[in-house]
Amino acid sequence: MELLTRNNFEGWMQKLMERLDRQDELLLAMKAEGKQPTITE
């Protein structure tokens, strides 16, 4: 297992935040089109 370092952690968090930003942009685009996104878990 890879040792968790500050750089590894920051890189992982950066990737996570980028994915969340893309998801937010997608949801806002869907809302602007008048669609109601359905979230399934």
Rosetta blueprint (number, residue, H / E / L):
1 M L
2 E L
3 L L
4 L L
5 T L
6 R H
7 N H
8 N H
9 F H
10 E H
11 G H
12 W H
13 M H
14 Q H
15 K H
16 L H
17 M H
18 E H
19 R H
20 L H
21 D H
22 R H
23 Q H
24 D H
25 E H
26 L H
27 L H
28 L H
29 A H
30 M H
31 K H
32 A H
33 E L
34 G L
35 K L
36 Q L
37 P L
38 T L
39 I L
40 T L
41 E L
